[in-house]
Amino acid sequence: MSFTAFSAMKITPGRRAAPPCRREARSARWRLTGVVAYGEFPNVEAPCIHTRSRTMSLSVLTIDALCREAAAFAAREATHPEPNLYGVTDGKAVGTYAEAKFKVYLGERYRFDGGNAAHGVDLPSVNVDLKVTSIKQPQSSSPFKSARQKVYGLGYSLLVFVYDKNDDAANKTSTLNFLHTIYIDQGCTADFQMTKSILDILKNGGNEEELVGLMQDRNLPLDHEIEAPKLARELIAIPPKQGYLTISNALQWRLQYTRSIESAGSVPGILRLR
């Protein structure tokens, strides 16, 4: 299936979704489903992206190629009238659709692992997770694994598309104008305020007790009697890098991207692609 044919796919409600890109096609067809938000977002059925022989002839996806194609995709979508998104107000549905469409776009050009729930990231072959979020509130969720992620980073990089959605009532289509497209290296994915405070304490000769006190003040989600002192000793031995996300504690991490957007292009590891 071509990228340009994505929007013309057959709409079939009530089907379950399969991953939108596979390195080895095991069947003649694949199904792609957006997140259904109170019946707003349609389910989509379409042919397989490509056969095994074509897959093996494609180049392997790299970080450089991913960043280059992300910029091209964002520019292309800004002028593309998309009927499947007209009237959709649920941000998660829009994000799911855009992520899937970008995977189709990549699948025409490169060989990569499309990811699944077990991997935890969208593009495990390059250790990158895709995030599509509205400019109205540039944030998304991320699975919580351990409190260490807030000080040492998520453990994977992020490719973030920040869009402004415009509906055309006359033509019943929608366009996603990606105002910001940024790549955040995994070394920059820790919490800004937390890492700044830790680095300030270490710079001023602070000790384990002060670091544990900081973790308690910031409600870092870990056991403060056993795990906090252990992490404090590790921080003294291996100081963290300065992070550029705002990470809120919840059942899942809540990632906010405003600071990363502002820092893109001026901080090593955070690239402004568009």
N, C-alpha and C positions, 0 to 999 in steps of 0.2 A: 504494500500500500504506500502511495506517495504522500509526502507531507501536504501537498496542495489538495489532495483528496480527503484529508482528515475531516474537514467540516461537512463533506457530502456523504458521510457514512450513514448507513441505514439505522434509523432510530427504532429500537425495540425495547419497550419497557419490561421490567420484571426479571432481567437476567442478572446472574451473579458475575463478578468481574474476575478476569485472569490477568496476570502481569502483562503490560502493554509491549514489552520487548523481551525476546528470548534469544539466547545465543544459538540454541538448537530448537528449531520448530518441531514439536512433537505431533502437531495435528495440522489439518488443512486450514483451520481458522482460529482466530483468537478473539476474545471479547474484552472490551474496555468499558468500565462503568465509572461515572463520576459519583461523588457523594450526593445522595439524594437528600435534599433539604425540603421537607414538607411537600414533596412532589414537584419541586421547581426544576430539578436538573434531570435531563433525559439520560437513559442508558443507551449505549452505543455498541453496535456490532459491526465488525469489519474484517476483511481478509488478513491473513498473516503478512507481516512486514516483508519478509523475504525468506527464501529457502536456505537450507544449510550450505549449499554450494556458493550462493551469493554471500552469505554471512562470512565464510572463510576467506573470500576475496577482498573484504573490506579491511581498511587499516584499523589497528588497535587504537582505541580512544586514549588520549593523554590529557593531562591538565591543560597544557597549552592549547590543544585542539578544542577542548571543552570550553575554555574561556573565549576563544575566537568564535566558535559556533553560537555561544550564548549571546554575544553581541549582535551577530547576524540575525539570529532568531528574534531578538527583541526589536530590532529595527524593522524586520519584516512584519511582525505582528501589529506594529503601530498603525499600519495602513490596511490591515486585513479586516473586512467586515465579517463577523462571526455570528451566524444565526443561532447556533446552539447556546450562546451565552446571553442572548437578549432576554431581559427581564429577570435574570438570575441575580438575587441579592445576597445569597449566602456565600461568604468569603471562602469557606472551605471547599465548596463546590467549584467555584471559579479556580481556586488554586489547584485542585485535583485535575481539572480539565487541562489547564495550562501545562502542568507538569507532564501529564500523559502525552500531550501534543509535542512537547519538547523532546520527549523520549523517542517518539516516532520520527521526528526531524533528525535526531542523532542516529537512529537506527538505519536510516537510508545511507549514512555516510561512514559509520564506524562500527566496529565490533566491540561489544562491552557486555558486562553482566548487568542486566536490568534491575536486579535487586528484588528482595521480597521481605516479608516480615521478620524472617530469621536473621537476615543480614543487618536490619536496623537502619540502613541508609539506602538511598535510591540508586546510587551508582557505586557499588562496593568495589568494582575493579579499579576505581581511582579514589576510593574512600571519600566520596563527596555526597552530601545530602542536598536535595533540591528544596528550596523554600520559595513559595509565591505568596505575596502578601500585598494588601492594599496600602496606598499612601496615606489613607485616612488613619490607619493604626498599624504601622509596620512592625508586626510581631507575629510569632508562631510558637507552637509547642514543640518540645523535643523530649524523648523518653529519658526518664531519670534512671541513671545507673548507680551513681555514687556521688557523695558530696565533693569528692576530689575534682569532679568535672567543673565545678564553679571556680576552682583555683588553678587547675592545670589544663583546663580546656575540655571540650566535648569528646575529643579523640578522633574527630573527623572534620573535614573542611565543609564549608557551606557555599552554595551558589544561590544567591538571593535575587529574585526578580520582584521589584516593587512597582505595582501598576496603578494607573488611574483608569477606571472603567467608564466608558461613555456609550450610552444606548442611543440608537437612531430609531425613533418611533416611526418615521416614515417608511423605512425599509425593514424594520423589525430585525436589526442586526446590532451587534455590539463590537466595539474595538477595545483592546487592551493596550494602552499606551504605557510602555514600561519606562517610567521616569528614571529609575535607577536599576542597574544590573551590576552586582558586585560579587567578587569572589573573596571569601574570607578563609585564609589558611587556618588549619587546625591549631596552629600555635597562637592564634589570636582569638580563640573562641572561649576564653575564660571571662568571668565577670569583671568589668572595668573597675568598679569601686573596691571590690574585694581584693583584687590583685594589687591595686594601687596602694591600699592600706597596708597589705602584707609587705610590699617592697619598701614602703616608708619606714615600717618598723625595723626591717632588716638593715636598711641603710643607716639608721640611727643606733645600731647595735642592740636592738631589742632581743629579748630572750623567749624561751618556750612559754613562759607564763603569760607574757603579753600577747603572744599569738593565740593562745587558747582563749584569753579574754576577748580578743577580737572575734573569734568564731562564735562565742556565746552572745556577744552584742549583736552580731549580724544574723543570729539564728541559723547558722549553717546546719543543715539537717544531718547530724551525726551524733553519736554518743560522746558527750563532753567529758566523761570521766576516763574512757579508755581510748576511743578513736581520735579525739581532739589532740591529746598530747603526742600521740604517735604521728599524726599529720604535721603537727608543729615541728617536731624534730626533723621530719622529711623536708619541710619548707626551709629550715635553716641549712640543711645539707644541699638541697637542690631548690633554689629560689624559682618561683614561677615567672613566666613571661607576662608582660602587661597584656591583659585581655581588653577586648573592645566591644563585647556584648553586655547588655543589661539582662541579667538572669534572675528571675523571680522564683522563689520557692513555691512549689505546688506539688500535686500528685505527679505532674510532669513539669519539667523545667519550662518556664515561659521566657522565650527569647525575644528581646526587643532590639531593633536594628538601627535606631536613630543615630547613635554614636558611630556605628560602623559606616553608615552612609556618609556622615560628616567627615570621617577620617579616610575614606576610600581615596586612593591615589596619593596620599601624603604620608601613609604609614606602611612600612614594609610588611608584606603579607596580606594587605587588603587592597585589592585591585578594583579600580573603577573600569568596568567593561563598556558601559554606556551611561 
